C-alpha cells in the first residue's frame, strides 16, 4: 500500500515555540521526540544526526536548545522528509544560521546514501557525527497489528532494519567519544544494553515513568562511544502526577526546553 501525501496539522511544541507539521492520521510526534531532543548535551559547533527523524521534531527541539550546532537527519519515508523540510522553513527564524540537512534513505541500503544528492551525504556512511540520536520503530514484525496508514506502520513496526541493525547503524556514525542516545520500550532494555554495550560505555539508563506508581514503559539510554566506563541507572522522569496532570519535571522539559539530564537529577 502506498499513501498519498498525508493531510497534515500544524502543532505547537515547546509551549508553542516550535510549529510542527505532521500527518493528521498515522505517525504523529509527541513527547518522546521532545524528550529525545532534550537528552543530547550538544555544544556549539558540534554535529547531531537523528536516525529515523520523521518530520524533524526531535532534531528541531535540539536546535532550539542549541542553535549553534549542525543538524542532519535520515528518514525512510519521503512524505515525512518533505514535511521535515517544511518544518525547517516554518521555524527558520528561531535558528537562522543552523545548517540542517535531512535526506530520505533506507538505513539497510548503502546505495540509497550513495545515490542521494547533496554535499554532505558521504558523512552518512562514516563516523562523522559528534552525537547520534534515534527513536526506532518500537515493535518487532509480527508482534503488533499494522495500521491502515502505511506511514504509521513503517514508523512503528520494524522491517528489514531490526533493532540490532538500527543500533549498529547509529553507532557506526558516531565519532569516538561521541554520544549515542536512544529512546525505546522498556521491555527491550536487555537487547538495547547488549547492542549499545558493544561499542559504548558510560551508559546512562533513564526510565520514563507514566506516574510515580506505574512501571516505566519507555526508557532512554545514552552512551559514549569507545569508552568502557560503568553504567548508571538514573532516577528518571515522572511524566504525570496521579491526577493525570503533567509533572513539574515533564513541564520543564516539554514546555521550557530544559535539559533532560538536568531535570532527572
Steps between C-alpha positions, in 0.01 A plus 500: 500500500629846404369805684421821319656808652345518846257760623693684769443713805722772646569436867690697761793347689706649784200703613434617145854619434534247215234438236500145361308372199418130531245256358149523642472121481777249553838588650491807725787633708441555871684520828753231406644724228533796737660282769747359248600845377541620860728210596793590274753735659613659176757779505540791254650383172431130561305277264190291570343227286141387559444152355135441414431870547138498378379858448807637683345570840782368722769661286328838502452477877874443531567799272272718712711419806831542314465693172877513445515134397493301175194279449450203270217251471422184310146372449371209292162651408511777237170655616644556847822640356298753300317605817835522682625742234181705543555503877854631455358786292216568747744535791803652325479830684567316830841377376583684174864393487464132592606273211231231462491215249241222494503226236275207412681167520459142625773431756526140376583618145844656457411596144227733626767722653735470206222600258373791710596845385662750732848607610484337844352161415835320518498569872193278542724199430782604734564561870459872438261615773562620855157375609245255361147463634213276395143394572484170306180308420376356829355164392647190343336381181216262587473630858265792426204559275563712193318829446281600205756776456820375338681800652406391853579132436851579373562738790396252772578149369850377416567393144838393369662739749458299820597668826849345503564619143362844586729534803807388303427751224470780753813401690706486180414866426641633831850635543706348784395658832174618343161419651225265390150561638207265445139498621304175491270261684624399842436130436771509231760643738706175518540498122583870494766467769654197328529674163598846625746345744700356210618847398407739783584536866381732776143396422233710668162328538214743553152353569202705388232436762134570399448592870669411827286189550524351149782298345699674229394407147764715332870529566770731372855365476809710427858384460841629396670327209840336550494523879457230764375687805233351728127519433268715711130464573377857545186602693314562176210727413150476648277622218168551684359552844244245624217732393628489142648849491854538361767487768730795569787295354310436179386862471857626530609278210196500275411869535809684619762304307702396805770236457365153580814400688472812717130433565556144622766586758 
